[in-house]
Amino acid sequence: MNRRRSNSLAGSPLLIGAVTTLIVVVAVFLSYNANNGLPFTPTYDIKVQLPEASGLQKGNQVRIGGERVGVVSLLSPYQDPATGRVTAIVSLKLEKAVEPLPADTTALVQSVSTIGLKYLALERGHSARTLKAGGTIPVSQTREPVDIDQFFDMFDKKTRVANQVNLTSFGNGLAGRGIGLNKTFATLRPLVTNAIPVLHNLASPQTGFGQLFVALDRAAKEVAPVADEQAALYSDLDTFFTAFASVAPSLEQAIEGGPPALRQATHSLPFEAEFVNKSADFMRLLRPSASVLRTVAAPLGHAFEVGAVNVRAATALNRELAEASQAFAAFAKNPIVISGIEDLTHTLGLGNPLLAGLAPAQTNCNYVTLTFRNLASLLSESVGVGTLARAAPVLAPQGPNNDGFPSSAPANGPSIDHTSTVGGIAPKPIDDNHLHVNPYPNVGGPGQPLECEAGNETYTKGTAVIGNLPGNLGTKHEATTREQNLYSETYPAQTLEALGVTTSKGAKK
């Protein structure tokens, strides 16, 4: 009889071994990834922005009220582009049972034990708004923990030595003062008795005393980003007061002399007020002269330099002027002279506008001196009675209203003159039939801008210019010096030597 072949699972050892191996692999995989949550299990994913990671690692637990509700899946740094502050972004995988968390939920990194293992503690808030999946708890709702190593690092060697010195000093301060301390405690009893109602009022919820510390905590968070700047401020204040202390004796002396000076000032200042007002009026009236003095300072300095030489020769002349002064005094008493002076005064009054216009032309632009210098040069001895003034005929440009013939309007183009043909190129018109005249150039006179137009005008081609040019041409002009006076050609050498006049070459003439 043939035996029936078994088709059951137990009848195949190879299949049993394969299934057993698969189960072991799945168990190892699940145990290895237990910290990251079971696979294929829905989670409530959110993020937390921490000031710093504080030793938190991937796979650390997330707890609410001490109960594990998820794990840390990822940590990454984040730099705020506006402030440049670097924080840590912690991604969390939480159980669906805790969804949704209130929007004001806070986070804190805590230590599991003293060896440094960390976990993230979440504290549910009370807000009606909730934190959706993928949302982030901001850094303002997180706190930085104080680790046990940071706590013990506070007691470094300098701090321990300082504590020993303090304890020794406190012991010395209390030694032998038992009776005084007993009296102090007896005196403090009424204070404690009266303080009980005050403390009850402070402890009452109606006073909101507890919110004071919350407000102080918020204030500390606000000033934390500028802690370095505040520390630098106190360092700079220390530098300032150190320097300030070095001048303290001088300041003390100044303060000691302050009351007498104040009493004297109280008495003297009312009398000085009139003098100050008149000084202000004098300075205001002196301002135009000071402005002009800037332009004549160089010639004035030269005048003083030359005058110093002439004054030495003038001392001898002054002695001889005494007789002339007496004769001049007799002359001044003559009624005819007085009448003549009055006529001269009237004449000067009528000529004052003319002088007002000529004075700026000389002081600002040196035009009067240049005119006489040029006339002297024109009539200087050369050929016959003077240098021949060179003149050449200048034909007026052709065109409407040109300057060569009577016209109905000022010449203002166009011109019909042409350039000569060169190399077969067609002639081009010369645009020169335009009137350029400035009969009253600006010299910085009354009502005129400070500029020297005469001799500085530029020819504006293609347009007529009548009167003052636009803009300011400045005060550029040709300067004349005293050395340009030809003493040797005007006065005899003996006379110049007697007067002590020195030429530019340094020899007396």
Beta strands, then each sheet from edge to edge (+ up, - down):
strand 1: 43-50
strand 2: 61-64
strand 3: 67-79
strand 4: 86-95
strand 5: 101-102
strand 6: 106-111
strand 7: 118-123
strand 8: 130-131
strand 9: 136-137
strand 10: 142-143
strand 11: 436-437
strand 12: 465-466
sheet 1: 9+ 1+ 4- 3+ 2- 7- 6+ 10+
sheet 2: 5+ 8-
sheet 3: 11+ 12+
end
